[in-house]
Amino acid sequence: MIDDGRSGPSVEPLVSVVEDDAETNRAVCGLAAAHGWEAAGYEDAGSFLDAYDARRAGCIVLDLRLPDVSGLQVVDALASRHEHVAPIVFITGHGDLQTAVSAMKSDLVLDFIEKPFEPAALLRVIETAIVRDLVAVGAWRTWDATRRKLDRLSDRERQVLDALMQGKSNKQIALELDVSHKTISTHRTNVLEKFGCQSIVDVARLMQTEHPGSGVTLSGGEGGGSEGAG
């Protein structure tokens, strides 16, 4: 990783520069930092993929040809993680029409710029990417926060939640699971506490949170207008 001279925690958008030419790498990092964004430079795909933080909003400036793998392979690796990926801007000195078309087929790729490029032109593209990603990362954070709450449930608590979302009463669930009514009440209380909700209806609404990439909700169905429990 190339140190751009900026350190410490930050909530600023992050511009990740993956470029094996050190001079170009530093130039793009410096350009981003001068514009008020945090910048991090990487000379190979491996170090970038190891360090990439899906929780951060920003932009990825990616060289098409890297010493270890191609830029297109980096896109595939990021896509396979099924998590938030900042918009990707390809830069290359070896570009041709066929490569550009292949790159732009991915929804993760915003633009394709050939070297040598005008700094102002690259800045405009990065700014567009960041504006778009600030909205996208908010959706990912909402989904991930809800998913983490769901993961905190025990298997039995998840069973009880699923049954409650089907409209079943505590008594019905107790009979089905062959446990006491009090046990179901305890599980219900635990579910509400772990989700930070006042009612199962509120939990059901959170369960309708859509995965930003697929549109599938945490309850397992397709999004798009479901009213949830109640």
Sequence and secondary structure as in RCSB ss.txt:
>XXXX:A:sequence
MIDDGRSGPSVEPLVSVVEDDAETNRAVCGLAAAHGWEAAGYEDAGSFLDAYDARRAGCIVLDLRLPDVSGLQVV
DALASRHEHVAPIVFITGHGDLQTAVSAMKSDLVLDFIEKPFEPAALLRVIETAIVRDLVAVGAWRTWDATRRKL
DRLSDRERQVLDALMQGKSNKQIALELDVSHKTISTHRTNVLEKFGCQSIVDVARLMQTEHPGSGVTLSGGEGGG
SEGAG
>XXXX:A:secstr
 B  S  S   S EEEEE S HHHHHHHHHHHHHTT EEEEESSHHHHHHH  TTS EEEEEESB SSSBHHHHH
HHHHTTTS    EEEEESS  HHHHHHHHTSTTEEEEEESS  HHHHHHHHHHHHHHHHHHHHHHHHHHHHHHHH
HTS HHHHHHHHHHHTT  HHHHHHHHT  HHHHHHHHHHHHHHHT SSHHHHHHHHT B TTT BBTTSSB SS
     
